[in-house]
């Protein structure tokens, strides 16, 4: 996995925004439950690549490389 890849952690889909060798900074889709973080850092072995359908679902709700790079709010 590298920067801007879609990943899955504990069933949540996220986008790798920073690749620090073995550590990856991941921004997740809006949390489904209170108390879940919007972004976090994980070791590479804790993450799995997202399936194409999962990546498409993340893009459709506004979790894209362009939004993260420009700091624009996601589409409503």
Contact map, one row per residue, 1 for C-alpha under 8 A:
1110100000000000000000000000000000000000000100001000000000000000000000000000
1111100000000001001000000000000000000000000000000000000000000000000000000000
1111100000000001111000000000000000000000000000000000000000000000000000000000
0111110000000011110000000000000000000000000000000000000000000000100000000000
1111111000000011000000000000000000000000000000001000000000000000000000000000
0001111100001111000000000000000000000000000000001100001000000000000000000000
0000111110001111000000000000000000000000000000111100000000000000000000000000
0000011111111100000000000000000000000000000000111100000000000000000000000000
0000001111111100000000000000000000000000000001110000000000000000000000000000
0000000111110000000000000000000000000000000000000000000000000000000000000000
0000000111111000000000000000000000000000000000000000000000000000000000000000
0000000111111100000000000001100000000000000000000000000000000000000000000000
0000011110111110000000000001100000000000000000000100011001000000000000000000
0000011110011111000000000111100000000000000000000000000001000010000000000000
0001111000001111100000000111000000000000000000000000000000000011100000000000
0111111000000111111000011110000000000000000000000000000000000000000000000000
0011000000000011111000011110000000000000000000000000000000000000100100000000
0011000000000001111100011100000000000000000000000000000000000000000000000000
0110000000000001111111111000000000000000000000000000000000000000000000000000
0000000000000000011111111000000000000000000000000000000000000000000000000000
0000000000000000001111110000000000000000000000000000000000000000000000000000
0000000000000000001111110000000000000000001100000000000000000000000000000000
0000000000000000001111111000000000000000111100000000000000000000000000000000
0000000000000001111111111100000000000000111100000000000000000000000000000000
0000000000000001111100111110000000000011110000000000000000000000000000000000
0000000000000111110000011111000000000011110000000000000000000000000000000000
0000000000000111100000001111100000000111000000000000000000000000000000000000
0000000000011110000000000111111000001110000000000000000000000010000000000000
0000000000011100000000000011111000000100000000000000000001000010000000000000
0000000000000000000000000001111100000100000000000000000000000000000000000000
0000000000000000000000000001111111011100000000000000000000000000000000000000
0000000000000000000000000000011111010000000000000000000000000000000000000000
0000000000000000000000000000001111110000000000000000000000000000000000000000
0000000000000000000000000000001111110000000000000000000000000000000000000000
0000000000000000000000000000000011111000000000000000000000000000000000000000
0000000000000000000000000000001111111100000000000000000000000000000000000000
0000000000000000000000000001001000111111000000000000000000000000000000000000
0000000000000000000000000011111000011111000000000000000000000000000000000000
0000000000000000000000001111000000001111100000000000000000000000000000000000
0000000000000000000000001110000000001111110000000000000000000000000000000000
0000000000000000000000111100000000000011111000000000000000000000000000000000
0000000000000000000000111100000000000001111101100000000000000000000000000000
0000000000000000000001110000000000000000111111100000000000000000000000000000
1000000000000000000001110000000000000000011111100000000000000000000000000000
0000000000000000000000000000000000000000001111110000000000000000000000000000
0000000010000000000000000000000000000000011111110000000000000000000000000000
0000001110000000000000000000000000000000011111111000000000000000000000000000
0000001110000000000000000000000000000000000011111100000000000000000000000000
1000111100000000000000000000000000000000000000111110000000000000000000000000
0000011100001000000000000000000000000000000000011111111000000000000000000000
0000000000000000000000000000000000000000000000001111111000000000000000000000
0000000000000000000000000000000000000000000000000111111100000000000000000000
0000000000000000000000000000000000000000000000000111111110000000000000000000
0000000000001000000000000000000000000000000000000111111111000000000000000000
0000010000001000000000000000000000000000000000000111111111100000000000000000
0000000000000000000000000000000000000000000000000001111111110000000000000000
0000000000000000000000000000000000000000000000000000111111111000000000000000
0000000000001100000000000000100000000000000000000000011111111111000000000000
0000000000000000000000000000000000000000000000000000001111111111000000000000
0000000000000000000000000000000000000000000000000000000111111110000000000000
0000000000000000000000000000000000000000000000000000000011111110000000000111
0000000000000000000000000000000000000000000000000000000001111111001000000110
0000000000000110000000000001100000000000000000000000000001111111101100000100
0000000000000010000000000000000000000000000000000000000001100111111100000000
0001000000000010100000000000000000000000000000000000000000000011111110000000
0000000000000000000000000000000000000000000000000000000000000001111111000000
0000000000000000000000000000000000000000000000000000000000000111111111111100
0000000000000000100000000000000000000000000000000000000000000011111111110000
0000000000000000000000000000000000000000000000000000000000000000111111100000
0000000000000000000000000000000000000000000000000000000000000000011111110000
0000000000000000000000000000000000000000000000000000000000000000001111111000
0000000000000000000000000000000000000000000000000000000000000000001101111100
0000000000000000000000000000000000000000000000000000000000000000001000111110
0000000000000000000000000000000000000000000000000000000000001110001000011111
0000000000000000000000000000000000000000000000000000000000001100000000001111
0000000000000000000000000000000000000000000000000000000000001000000000000111
